[in-house]
Amino acid sequence: MAERIRNMTETIATCVNRITGLDALPAGTKIVVRGVEVDVKAVMQACIDAAQQLEHQRGVVHAALVASRKANDARLKLDEGLKAWLTTNYGLESTIAAAFGFAPRKKTVKSPATKKAAAEKNRATRKARNTMGKRQRLKIKGVLPPEGEGEGGGG
């Protein structure tokens, strides 16, 4: 079996070589492949035409993708500003904002188990760091050392 060529440029070059090779044959030579007479030039030219059309279509698709990405980037930039404007002027929970498709952020609801675990972690952290609340700090009273004991060390 013939080797498949993966590059379109190579495919076109191969087909052109096959068509050029037909000129080396004596005039009127019939080519029979697997018992069937074939028109080599027509098959090769069809391959060249298909490859060229494919390359053209790839260019069109690439240009369309670039245009689509630019338009989508512009839309995203506009959406940010539009949402801010709607929020400022009407509020995010208004019917007008909803008509534009902007919904308020969903508030997460914590389960009682999550709240309990968070409170336990908070207490453990405060204990480990020896931190106190405002009322706990107010309960602490400083004690002055007796008069005889002092800083100078009496001499």
C-alpha positions in Angstrom: 0.0 0.0 0.0 1.2 3.5 -0.8 2.4 5.7 2.1 -0.1 8.3 3.3 1.2 11.8 3.2 0.1 13.9 6.1 1.1 17.3 4.8 -1.1 19.0 2.3 1.9 20.7 0.5 3.5 17.2 0.1 0.2 15.8 -1.1 -0.1 18.5 -3.8 3.5 18.0 -4.8 3.1 14.3 -5.1 0.0 14.7 -7.3 1.7 17.2 -9.5 4.6 14.7 -9.9 2.3 12.0 -10.9 0.6 14.2 -13.5 4.0 15.3 -14.8 5.0 11.6 -14.9 2.2 10.9 -17.4 4.0 13.0 -20.0 6.8 10.5 -19.9 4.5 7.7 -21.1 3.9 7.1 -24.8 0.8 8.7 -26.2 -2.4 6.6 -25.9 -1.0 4.5 -23.0 -3.8 3.1 -20.9 -3.2 2.6 -17.2 -4.9 -0.4 -15.6 -4.8 -0.8 -11.8 -6.3 -4.0 -10.3 -8.0 -4.8 -13.5 -9.7 -1.4 -13.9 -8.6 1.3 -16.4 -8.1 4.5 -14.5 -7.7 8.1 -15.5 -4.7 9.0 -13.4 -4.7 12.7 -14.3 -8.4 13.1 -13.2 -7.8 11.4 -9.9 -4.7 13.4 -9.1 -6.3 16.7 -10.2 -9.3 15.9 -8.0 -6.9 15.4 -5.1 -5.1 18.7 -5.8 -8.4 20.6 -6.0 -9.7 19.1 -2.8 -6.4 19.9 -0.9 -6.5 23.5 -2.2 -10.1 23.9 -1.3 -9.4 22.5 2.2 -6.5 24.9 2.7 -8.8 27.8 1.7 -11.5 26.7 4.0 -9.0 26.3 6.9 -8.0 30.0 6.3 -11.7 31.0 6.3 -12.3 29.0 9.6 -9.2 30.5 11.2 -10.3 34.1 10.3 -13.8 33.3 11.6 -12.3 32.0 14.9 -10.2 35.1 15.4 -13.2 37.4 14.8 -15.3 35.3 17.1 -12.7 35.5 19.9 -12.4 39.2 19.5 -16.2 39.7 19.6 -16.4 37.5 22.7 -13.7 39.4 24.5 -15.5 42.6 23.8 -18.7 41.1 25.1 -17.1 40.0 28.3 -15.6 43.4 28.9 -18.9 45.0 28.3 -20.7 42.6 30.6 -18.5 43.6 33.5 -19.3 47.3 33.1 -23.0 46.6 32.3 -23.4 44.5 35.5 -21.8 47.3 37.6 -24.0 49.9 36.0 -27.2 47.9 36.6 -26.1 47.2 40.1 -25.4 50.8 40.8 -28.6 52.2 39.2 -31.2 49.5 39.9 -29.7 47.0 42.3 -28.6 43.5 41.5 -31.9 42.0 42.8 -34.1 44.2 40.7 -36.3 42.9 37.9 -34.4 45.0 35.4 -31.1 43.2 36.3 -32.9 39.9 36.0 -34.2 40.9 32.6 -30.6 41.3 31.5 -29.8 37.8 32.9 -27.9 39.0 35.9 -28.8 37.1 39.1 -27.8 38.1 42.6 -25.0 36.0 44.1 -26.2 32.9 45.9 -25.7 33.1 49.6 -24.2 29.9 50.9 -26.0 28.4 53.8 -23.8 26.7 56.3 -25.0 23.5 58.0 -25.1 23.3 61.8 -22.3 20.8 61.7 -20.1 23.2 59.8 -20.9 26.0 62.2 -20.1 23.8 65.2 -16.8 22.7 63.7 -15.8 26.3 62.9 -16.6 27.4 66.5 -14.5 24.5 67.9 -11.6 25.5 65.6 -11.9 29.1 66.7 -11.8 28.2 70.4 -8.8 25.9 69.9 -7.0 28.6 68.0 -7.7 31.3 70.7 -6.5 28.9 73.4 -3.3 28.0 71.5 -2.5 31.7 70.9 -3.6 32.7 74.4 -5.9 35.4 72.9 -8.7 36.9 74.9 -11.8 38.9 74.2 -12.5 42.5 75.3 -14.3 41.4 78.5 -11.7 38.8 79.4 -9.0 41.5 79.1 -11.0 43.8 81.4 -11.1 41.2 84.2 -7.3 41.2 84.4 -6.0 43.5 87.1 -2.4 44.4 87.6 -0.9 43.9 91.1 1.8 46.2 92.4 4.7 44.6 94.2 4.9 45.4 98.0 6.9 48.6 98.9 10.0 46.7 100.2 10.5 44.7 97.1 11.3 46.9 94.3 13.3 47.5 91.3 16.4 49.0 92.9 17.3 46.1 95.0 17.9 48.2 98.2 21.4 48.7 99.2 
